[in-house]
Amino acid sequence: MLSKKRSKAFICLALFLLMAGIFIIAFHHHDDDCDHDDCPVCAAAHQVCSVIHNYFPFAVFYTFLGVVVSEKEFLSASVRRSALDSRAPPV
């Protein structure tokens, strides 16, 4: 029971940090409206953009596989059924 509460608290904390980071990066600006190399928020924004650009297709593909192809269908298709599975149980 305690681990369920911890995992829920961890998920809430992770979502809060993610949303805070998104808003900080989205609303961050300088007076001259240019990116600065010495600004850590600008550097983090550029790093996030490059990671999203590189790994977004993989994330979409694996999410699609998880939603469309259920685990049960995937496992049942990969395991060959034997002749013993088709028999009726003994009386």
Secondary structure, DSSP 8 states (H G I E B T S, - for coil): -HHHHHHHHHHHHHHHHHHHHHHHHHH---TTS---TT-HHHHHHHHHHHHHHHHHHHHHHHHHHHHHS-HHHHHHHHS---GGGGS----
